[in-house]
Amino acid sequence: MTRTYQSLTRNALILAIAASFALSACGIKGELKTPPPVWGEEKPTPPDAEPAQS
């Protein structure tokens, strides 16, 4: 019974490590851009705000 528990624990650990590497490769690198509003008007930018870079 102990051998089965050790095998199960080892397999779960290997799966967790592999999943963390796989998920760390997914995602957006760099700054996130704010999407435009879905409804309503876009808010005006204050005059002292820096312009957004595209």
Secondary structure, 3 states (H helix, E strand, C coil): CHHHHHHHHHHHHHHHHHHHHHHHCCCCCCCCCCCCCCCCCCCCCCCCCCCCCC
